[in-house]
Amino acid sequence: MKKHFAPLLAALATSLLMASCGNDKPATTETGASTVNPADSLAALAGDSARMAKPGGVMVDGVAMTADKNIVENASAATSVSTLVSAVKQAGLVETLSGPGPFTVFAPTNAAFEKLPKGALAGLMDEASKANLKGVLTYHVIPGRLVAADLKDGQELTTVNGEKLHISVKDGKVMVSNGKDAPATVQIADVISSNGVTHVIDGVVLPLAK
């Protein structure tokens, strides 16, 4: 009898081992896209530049955004996102976005902020609206490092403020939205920094009112 059971026990052990390994799958979003990005490991940081084939850094406003600087340092050198940098300072997020991260930031340009309704930006920049400003800015930040190649049509990404950001891809263009308003389009992708990646967008994405 032992001879008959030995192969069965071996097969059972193999099945249990495979089942155990199969349960170690990355978490997925509701759309089935993986929320675990292989580039999140520190060892992959240098690989990001290699993946983009731009080891010298991405040019923004004629200035090279290089991987030896953090997100805030690189953004501060780009004149087209100076409004965003001022807003980050006003919201008290400089230390956070200069930290280890990694973060993925969708960075609205100055022109994007100018598209907001009259008085909206001034209202957000008011000291009394600091919490609201922080909520809007953190809606543009995703935990983890996601380059453009990681962004897929139909993805829903959970932002730092806890709300969902919707990703769509059409004709090779990556767009982000709150799922209701017109999306903002990525104009400059894959600006690699020491603590994450920035994608420059042409609109401010506002979280939906609860």
PyMOL commands that set and color helices and strands:
alter all, ss='L'
color gray80, all
select helices_A, chain A and resi 2-22+38-40+42-52+71-76+79-90+94-97+110-114+120-125+127-138+148-150
alter helices_A, ss='H'
color red, helices_A
select strands_A, chain A and resi 58-60+63-65+103-108+141-143+156-158+164-170+173-177+184-193+196-201
alter strands_A, ss='S'
color yellow, strands_A
deselect
rebuild
show_as cartoon
